[in-house]
């Protein structure tokens, strides 16, 4: 190197500035800091590799590779092909007691719901009339008890709506059951 010519020095300086400028432009254009912002992830050729966008957060200075893969140990669940019927709440039933007295049923008239049960209990204390037989009409299921001695009972569940006349066959009196 030696002594530089002033005229040549100026040309050399311009050339040097030009080379440094080109170098800076190539460095700047390849830098991720000057990429145009897109959404949060930039996807490259393979969809399982994704690079986060540096403009998505000011904290990113370098790219990180995030691999997204499907879990291999999961098996598909098959639903049953049979018809699924919802379980309906069973209606609550009530048990009612009717006393078989010496001269009448107690109560003589009773209103119940479909599905309710009535228990007839022989509570007679008459010295000569102790037995009882309960008879129900066909409309209410046509039922008849065995001979009921004092303390014995008979029960019947009413399964349909009806107005029933229940007869005590020994003493020959009736009661009325309305099933709603």
PyMOL commands that set and color helices and strands:
alter all, ss='L'
color gray80, all
select helices_A, chain A and resi 6-30+32-34+138-140
alter helices_A, ss='H'
color red, helices_A
select strands_A, chain A and resi 41-43+49-52+65-67+95-100+105-106+109-112+117-122+134-135+153-157+162-168+173-179
alter strands_A, ss='S'
color yellow, strands_A
deselect
rebuild
show_as cartoon
